[in-house]
Amino acid sequence: MTTSPRIQRALLSVSDKSGLLPLAEGLAACGIEIFSTGGTRRHLEEAGLPVRDVADYTGFPEMMDGRVKTLHPKVHGGILCRHDNADDMAALALHGILTFELVAVNLYPFEQTIARPGVSIDEAIEQIDIGGPSMIRSAAKNHQFVTVATDPAQYAAILKQVETHGYTTPALRRELAGAAFAKTAAYDAAIARYFTQISADSAAPAHSSPDLARSGLAAELSDQSRLSNEPNITLSLNYRAPLRYGENPHQTAALYALGDAGPHTLVNAEQLHGKELSYNNLLDLDAALAVVRSLPQPAVAVLKHNNPCGAATAATLAQAAAKAWQGDPLSAFGSVLGVNVAVDAAMADFLSEPGKFVEAIVAPDFTAEALQILTTKPKWRDNVRLLRVGAIEPGRGAAQWRPIDGGMLCQAADDLPDLPDQWRAVTERHPSDALRKDLQFAWAACRHVKSNAIVIARDGALVGVGAGQMSRVDSVEIALKKAGPRARGAVLASDAFFPFDDSIGPAAAAGVAAVIQPGGSRRDEEVIAACNRHGLPMIFTGRRHFRH
């Protein structure tokens, strides 16, 4: 017998009705008998299509509010039978079981349900599909004889082959089987992550203090505990798009989305304009989004090679953009921008001035006037990528993955707020309120610079950045050089402690007015003494923000 049996019957049971009617109409036109359940059956009947109720066929009604519908031998026997196996076919005849050569199933919207604010555990549980994955797995296992569809995007290719041959080819069935197993794996992974997370969340209050709860650090502790105690974690990645190449032209690259990525994430941002995104664009946009997430509104960050070369907050967005650009105008040319409020016409006009060029902008939204300006006025209008990400949500210390040779590292993301009221002034002089405000800004920006990181800030803007040096002394030198005369009266932030006092003298000589760092070095007292000699106030935060 051929391994491509003619399709006589199709079992359709879908949560997402997209494309269902054209598929069913095409199958019916080919003389294929359609079986269905619940809402799918009613949808087909309302469209006037002939459909047979699975419950009538099995002789067993749907029960338990639809929890039990297709878990029956007459369903799975008809899917799993091997058409070239005499014993299988004899068993079908003995028990009055019909064959199903086509199964189209998509699953209850579990991930969409848990993404809704305030959803209860009971609501989430009722969106865990049981019969659907079972039918998908049965059909995929028996793909030698059965065609399985798990995505409306697959319907057209299936229907075309059925209309042409009366069956589907083995190559298509193998491809669909692979997609089906990927679908159920991703679905189960999302459920596993949900239960792991709610188990961790339920344990959080036992070790939370009011300060921790207020800052969101309880969530971080809970997540870190989960990451260190969970023996197996399954990640599901959904293919989104090919990229022209990776970091360099000889490297292939593609974009994938985590199965439970939320709507207000970069991977789900809507591209409103511009040519396709590159691998490096996405890395810089992700970094830009992280920077502005931690800054007061309105704020603009200017990113180059994954480091902020400028960032600022101001009374208006256009003022913030101008201050951020002036952080390092030379490096800002060809940069990527992050914005934490809707881009308006005034900011668009600023970016359209001669001598300015940006590769991409990510923001919660763009006003109609801003879009019109950015897509018609500057010389680079045709290529600039404009991404709308929606509401910029605060960090939550979620799991963060990084590949190494043969494996993955996982940590809780360093995106939760610090607690300025727990910082300590460790020098004889304490910073003024104005300096403290700049210290907070500098500290928020510093965590997004590659270590060893030094930033110099003044009036809510970065004026000098030293990034990624092997020596903290070199980073200080670079930051001071970038700042130039703007260092006078500015503040300096260091992402990790100063191991020696050798950076304090150059900072003081340049006119730096205050310093902020984690503290924790064996030579802290020497660094404090150096600040006291120069009359510099210094804050210890007690928390390092190293970015390797």
N, C-alpha and C positions, 0 to 999 in steps of 0.2 A: 504494500500500500504506500502511496505517496506520503511524504512527511509534510505536505501542505494540503491538508484536507479542506474541501470546500466548506465555507462558513454557512452553516444552516441556522444557528441560533446565536443570539447575542444577549448578554446579561449586562444591563446598564443600571448603575446605582451610584449617583454622583451628588456631592454636596454643592459643587460649583457647576451651575447649569450652563456656563458659557459654551457656545458651540454645540450644545446637545441636540437641538432640533435639527440642524442641517445633517448631523451624523445619523440620527434616527431616521430622518426622511430618506437619506441615501440608502441606508440599510434596508428599509422597508421596500424601496423601489427595486432592490435586488432580490426580493423575495425572502429576506432573512427574517425569521421569527424573533421578536423582541420580548424579553422578560425584564421585569423591573420591580422595584420596591418603593413603598412610601411616597415621599414627595416627588421623587423622580418619575414614578408611574403616573401620579396625578398631573404632573407637568406635561407629560407626553399625551395623556388622554385629553387634556384641555386643548391641545393643538390638533386633536382629531386623528392621532396616530394609533394604529393597532398595537396593543401591548398586553402581555399576559402577566398577571400578578404572581410573583414568586410564592406568596402564601397559598394561593389556590393550587399551584403546581406541587408544592411540598405537602400540602394537606395539613400544614402546621401554621397557625396564625402568628403574626408579629406580637411580641409580648414585652412586658417590663418597660413600657414607654419607648419601644423601639430598640432596646438593648439587644434583643434576640430577633433577628430577621433572616439572615442568610446562613447561620451556623447549622447546616443540615446536610446529611449525606447526599441528598438529591441535588444539592448545589455543588458541593465540593467533589462529589463523585463524578459529576458531569464535567467538571473543570480538569480534574487530575487524571482522568482515564487516558491510557495510552492506546491510541487508535490502532496500532499495529500489534497489540497484545491481546491474544484470543481470550485469556482468562479475564482481563479487564472488561472486554466487551461483553463477555458472557455474564459477568456480575451486573453490568448495567441492564441487560435484558431481563435477568432474574428479578431485579428490584424495581423495574420500571423507571430507570434513570435516563434522562436525555443528555446528550452531549452539548457542551457550550464551547464553541470555537472562537468566540470573541468576548472579552470581558473589559468593560470600561468602568473604572471606579476612581473617584478621587475622595479624599478623606475629610472628616470633620475638621473645621478650622480651629484646631487647638492653639496654634501659635498666635493667630489673630485674636483669639479669646483672651489668652493670658496677657496680651499686650494692652488690653483695655484697663484704664485706671480703676482700681477698686474691685476687680473681679475676685469672686470668692473661690475657695478651693473646690467647693461642690460644683460650681459652674465650670471650672476647669476640668474636673473629672468627667462631667457629662459630655465634654467635647473630645474625649479619648475614644477614638474609633477602634472597634474590635473586629467586627465583621468585614470592614473594608480592607484592612491590611491582610486579613486571612485570605480573602479572595484574590487580592493582588499577588500574594506570595504563591498561592496555589497555581494561578495562571502563569506566573513568571517561571515557576519550577517546571511547568509542563509546556514551555514555549515551543517545544518541537511541534506541538499540535495546536496551541492556543495563542491567540494574539491578545496582549494586555495593553490597555491604554490607561495612563494615569495623569494625563495632562491634555487639556483641550487643544493645545498646539499640535498634538500628534494626530488628531482626528483626520485632517485633510489627507495626509500621506496614506493612512490606513484605508480611507474610503476610496481613494484613487486606485489602489491595488485591488480592492474588492470589486469595484466596478469594472476593472479591466480583466481580472482573472477569475474572480469568484473566491479568491483566497489571498493571503499575504505571503510574501516570500520568507524563507528561513532567515535571510539576512536582516530583514526588518523586524522579525519576531525576536531575534537575539538582541538587537539594539533596544527594543522596547522592554525586554526582560531586564536588561542591565539598568535601564532608567527606573523600572519598577522597584527593583531591590534598593537602588539608591534612595528612592522616595520613602520607602518604609524605614530604611535605616535612619534617614534624617528625621522622620516623624518620631521614631522611638527615642532618638537622641534629644530632641526638644523636650519630650516628656521627662526623660531622665534628668536633664538639667533643671527643669522646673521643680521636680520633687527634691533634688539635691539642694536647690536654693531655698525653698520654703522650709526645709529641715534646718538649714543653717540660720535662717532668719528667726525661726522659733526659738533657737538657742541663744540668740544675741542678748536679750534682756538680762540674762544671768550674769553677764560680765560687763554691762553697760553702766556708765555713770551719766548724770545729767549733761555734763560737758561733752562727753563722747556722743550721746544721742543728738545733742544740738548741732554738733559739727558734722555728723555723718560718719564719724570714725567708728562707731559701733558696727556699721555695715562693713567697713573695711576689715575690722577684726574678725567678724563673722566670716567674710569671704576668705580671708587668709587662713582661718582655721579649716574651712572647707577644702581649700586647695591643698593644704598639707595632709589632710586626713582621707581624702577621696582616692581610693586605689586606682579606679579606672574612670576616665572621662572620655565621652565620645563627642567629637566635633562633627557637625554637618556643614558642608560648604556648598553653596549653590552657585553654579557658573553664571556669570553676568555678561562678560564681554571679553573679546580678545583685545590686547593692547599692542600697539605697533611694535614695541620692543620693550625690554626691561631698562635697567639703569644705563645700559649701553646698547648700540644697535645690533650687536651680535648675540644678545640674550633675548630669548622668547619670554613672553609674559602674558598674563590674563588676570582678570578681576573676578574674585569670588566673594560671595556674601555669606556671613555666618547665618545659619538657619533661623536664629532668633534675633537677628539685628533689628533694632527698633526703627520706627519711621523717621526719626530725627537724627539719623546718622549719615555720615558721608557716603557710605555705599548705597544708601537709598535716596540721596539727594537728587533733585530734578535739575537736569542741565537745561537752562533756558536759551543758551546761545553759545556759539563758538565751535571750533573744530574738536575732534575727539580728544579725550584726556589721555595723557601718557602716564606711565608708571611713576616717573618722578613728579609729575603734577599731583598725582594722588597722594604721594608721600608728603609733599609740601602742604597741600590742602588739609590733610589730616593734622599736621603739626599746627597750622594756622588756626584751625578750629579749636584745638586744645588750648592755645594761648588765649584767645578771646573768651573762651569759656570761663577762665579764671580771673578775668579783669572786669572792673565795673563798667556799666553801660553809660554812654556809648563808647566803644573802644575799637581800634583798628590795629591789626598786627601785620607787619610786612615780613614775609618769609623768603629766605634764600638758602637753598641747600639744607633744608630741614632745620634751620636756626632762625630765630627772629633777629633781623638786623634793625628793626624798628618796631615800636609798639607804643600806643598812647591812648589815654582817655582824656576827654575834654567836655566842655559844655555842649558842643554840637558835634555831630559826626564829621562834618567837613573840617572842623578844627582838629579833631582827633586824627583824621587822615593826614592833614598837613604836618602835624607834630610827629606822627609815626614815620612819614616819608623823610623828614629831616633827621631822623635818627642816624641814617647812613644813606644819603641820596645816591651815592655812587653804586652801592650794592642794591639799592631798591629798584634800579632799572632791570626789567625783566623778572620781577618778583611775583609772588603769589600773595594775595591778601585774604585775611580773615576779618570778618566784621560781626559784632554780636547784636546789632539791630538792623532794621531794614535799610539798605543802601538808598539814599535820597538823591535828588537832583543836584544839590550843592556839592556832595562828595563826587558825583559823576562829573560835574564841571571841573572840579579840582584835578581829577585824574586825566581829563582831556586836555590839560594844558600842555604846551610844547615841551618836549624833553622828558615826558613821562611815558612809561610803557610797562604794562603788567600782563602776565600770562593768564592768570585766572583769579576769580574772586568767589569766595564762599560766604554766604550770609543767610540769615533767617529768611529774607525776602528782598525784593527790589521794587521800588515804586515804579509806576508806569513811566513817569518822567525820566527816572534814572535809566531804565532799560532803553528808552528812546535815545538818550544821549550816548550811552555806552555802545550802542549798536549802530550808530550813524556818525558820531562826531570825531572820535580820535582816529588817527591813522591806522591803529591796530584793531579797529572795530570788527573786522571780519573773523579774526581768529581768537579773540579773548573768550575764555570759557567762563560763563556765569552760572553758578550753582546755587539753587535755593534749597536750604536744608531744613527749613521750618524752625520751630522754637528750639533754641539752644538750651538743652537740658544740663543741669549740673552734673558733675562727675559723681560716680557711685562706687568707685573702687572695684569695678568689675574685673573678671579674669582677663588677663592680657597674655597673649601667646607670642612666642618668638622661636623660630626654628634654629636648631644647631645640627651639626652633622649627626644624622641617625636618630634625631629625637626633637623634643620640644621643651622649652622652658616655659613655666607659667608663673605669673605673679599677679597680685592685686594691683591694678593701675594706680599710679601716684597722681590722682586727680581730685582728691578730697580737700576741703578747705583747711587752712591752718587756723590756729587760735591765737590771735595777737594779744589777747588779754592774759595769755600764759607765757608770753615772751619776757625775758629779763634784761634790764639795762645793767650791764656788768662793769661799767666805767664810772669814773667820778662825775663826769658830765652826762646828763640824760638828754635825749633828743627832744626838741620842741615838738609841738603838735604838728606843725607844718612838715618838719623833717620826718616825723613818724608816719605821716600820710605817704610821703615818697618812699619810705622804707617798706611799707606794706606793698606798694606798687612794684618796687624793685624785686621784692621777695616773690611775689606772684609771678613775675616774668622770668625770674632766674631759673625756676624749675624746668622751663621749656628750652633751655640752652644746653647744648652738649657739654658735658664735663671735660676738663675742669672749667666751670662756668663762672664768669665774672660779668656782672652788668652794672652800669652806671646810669642812674635815672635822676631826672630833675623835672619838677612841675608836671608829674604824671606822664612822663615820656622817657623812653630809653634814649640815651645820648651816646652810649658806648657799650660795646659787647665784645668780650673775649671768650671764644668758644673752642672746645675740643683740643686744647693744648695738653701736652704731656706734663707740663709744669704749671702750677697755679701762678707762679711769678710771671711766666710768659703771658698768661691770660690777663693778668692785671695790666701788664705793659701794653697789650693790644687794646684793651678797653679804654685805658687812659689816652692812648694815641688817637683812637676813634673819637673820643669825647673832646679832646683838645681843650680850648678855654671853657667849654661848657661844663667841664668837671668841677669848676669852682662853684661851691655851694650845692653840688649834687650829692647823692648818696651812693654807696657801693654795696652790692650784695654778692655774696659768695655761696655757691650751692652746697659746699662742704666746708669743714673747718680749715682754718689757716694752720698748717703744721709748724710754721715758724713766723716770726714777726717781720720778715723781710719784705712784705708787701705793704705794710702800714706806712712806712716812710714815704715811698713814692706816691701813695694815695694822698697823704697829707700835703706833700709838696705840690701836687696838682690842684689842691684846693678842695678836695673831697671833704664834706661836712659831717658825715656820719657813716657808720658801717653796720651791716647786718650779716650774720653768719650763724650756723648751727651751734658752734662750740663743741667741745668734746675732745680736743687735742690734749696731749700730755703737756704741751707748752702753752695752754690757754693763758696762764698767768703772765707769761712773757708777752703775748699778744695784747693782753689787757694793759699791761704796763706801757707798751709802745703807744697805744691809743691815748693813755693818760698823759704821756710826755708831749704828745702833739695836740692835746685838748680835743680829741675826737670822741664823741659818744659812740658806743657800740652796743648792739642788741644781740643776745643769744636766743635763738628760736627753739633750740633743743631738738630740731628735726632736720635731717639732711634731705636734699632733693637732688641726688646724683642721677644724671641721665647718661647712661653708658652708650 
